[in-house]
Amino acid sequence: MLDVLVAGAGPAGSALANATARLGLRTAIVDPAAGKPWRATYASWADELPQGVPLAFRSERTRAGALTEHIVDRQYAVIDNEALRADMDDDRIAVQQARALKAHHDREATTVLLDNGNRIRARIVVDATGSQQALLGTTRRRPPAEQSAVGVVIPLREQGFVQKDEALFMDWREKHEGAPSFLYAVPLNADEVLLEETSLADRPAMSHRELHDRLMNRLRRNDITLCGDERWERVRFPMDDPLPRPQRVVPFGAAAPFVHPATGYSVAGSLTLAPRLAQALALGLDKGEASRVGWRTVWPARALAVHGLRRVGLRVLLGLSAAEVPQFFEAFFRTSSHLQNRYLAGRCDLPGTLRAMTAVISAAPAPLRARVAALAIGMTSA
Ligand SMILES: Cc1cc2nc3c(=O)[nH]c(=O)nc-3n(C[C@H](O)[C@H](O)[C@H](O)COP(=O)(O)OP(=O)(O)OC[C@H]3O[C@@H](n4cnc5c(N)ncnc54)[C@H](O)[C@@H]3O)c2cc1C
């Protein structure tokens, strides 16, 4: 029998399987896409990534635009996916290319049924299947709020949005008809830059067609022509997946859900927590309480409280008008970088999250303050 079965071989599941295998736990991972490259561009604040994560790019300077331009006092980094996957590969991890369908529990272990008919028995099962939450039995009460984006990779020298050592975290300054979107621009290496038109969160998601048209207009206005063989990135994922109820299967990564409702980021948090969760599971298995210890590591009370507050932040964002969203981010970027960091990182930082939210409200003009307060307490629906 296995010690640990991880469903899902994205960044979160792979990091966890690597960490449990290193501790000598008999580990397997199942994923229909196991072994396939990760195509998404994964980026994060550099200081949130664990030491040793291979990077394709690290900014010297990070800019953001709301109503005005701001310098964000933090380095931004793009992960080198291929090198990270190579670091995580470990012969001790058994890999099955299959979909996990169902988990059955008995007193000692959990049996997972796969779509190829196989059954795998493990002392603890972790669901890292992203927004599928395949083994967690979650249900949604309404359609998700989703982030969507369309990006194109072009030569760095052919654009003026960012210098070679800079990242543009978000720029809301261009006005569009309808819901707002922003430009995200980040070099991927010494020669190429990703320019991405992004809808931070919308219910229903802004369509890729709309985002593509907006991006093309933006490129045209900046005299950028495409040659036709560019690489494109299309992004769409939920920002408000349901929180699963505590159970024998332990959730991890975007399945948990770790996705930050203000940015959509989860990868840095998953890579950071993986070794700690592995340690907790190893101890828990010794004591026969791996699920309980696993859940406590993934969702300590403070992280749950912070998650609740961040979801309030998402409700506010979804309720603001196209004109109010840039005003809101103007207020956000006017707060100290220390508080910005505490809101954007710090998944257990309850006082920091509260102080950052209060600071944004104080920095907002009076009419926006009233709107934010009404949306936050649910007086106006989002
Ligand atoms: C294009 C794109 C760009 C993004 N950029 C960023 C970014 O820059 N920074 C950031 O932090 N986040 C980013 N995100 C958001 C989010 O963090 C990512 O979705 C990230 O991939 C989540 O990692 P994960 O390992 O938790 O889940 P996933 O990467 O979603 O991995 C889940 C895995 O589970 C597998 N799976 C699904 N169902 C089953 C099943 N039933 N049984 C077994 N396996 C199953 C899937 O095949 C997949 O391999 C981005 C998302 C997208 C789509």
The ligand as an ORCA input file, in Angstrom:
! r2SCAN-3c Opt
* xyz 0 1
  C      -2.783     30.359    -18.431
  C      -2.762     30.537    -16.930
  C      -1.790     31.381    -16.375
  C      -1.715     31.485    -14.983
  N      -0.744     32.294    -14.445
  C      -0.530     32.253    -13.112
  C       0.585     32.955    -12.546
  O       1.302     33.665    -13.230
  N       0.801     32.816    -11.219
  C      -0.003     32.047    -10.427
  O       0.256     31.908     -9.223
  N      -1.101     31.443    -10.947
  C      -1.379     31.528    -12.256
  N      -2.479     30.893    -12.772
  C      -3.512     30.388    -11.862
  C      -3.208     29.105    -11.090
  O      -2.327     29.393    -10.091
  C      -2.803     28.017    -12.004
  O      -4.015     27.573    -12.521
  C      -1.973     26.826    -11.443
  O      -1.809     25.941    -12.532
  C      -2.579     26.071    -10.267
  O      -1.702     24.990     -9.946
  P      -2.237     23.630     -9.339
  O      -1.121     22.660     -9.410
  O      -2.874     23.894     -8.042
  O      -3.413     23.165    -10.324
  P      -3.356     22.857    -11.890
  O      -2.145     23.458    -12.509
  O      -4.696     23.215    -12.421
  O      -3.134     21.292    -11.955
  C      -4.170     20.393    -11.744
  C      -3.789     19.096    -12.417
  O      -4.798     18.142    -12.077
  C      -5.089     17.375    -13.213
  N      -6.425     16.809    -13.036
  C      -7.647     17.372    -13.251
  N      -8.626     16.516    -12.934
  C      -8.008     15.389    -12.499
  C      -8.496     14.141    -11.999
  N      -9.795     13.882    -11.909
  N      -7.587     13.200    -11.633
  C      -6.242     13.442    -11.715
  N      -5.740     14.611    -12.176
  C      -6.611     15.571    -12.547
  C      -4.958     18.313    -14.387
  O      -4.678     17.593    -15.588
  C      -3.779     19.187    -13.939
  O      -2.553     18.697    -14.423
  C      -2.611     30.784    -14.143
  C      -3.604     29.979    -14.728
  C      -3.672     29.851    -16.097
  C      -4.744     28.968    -16.672
*
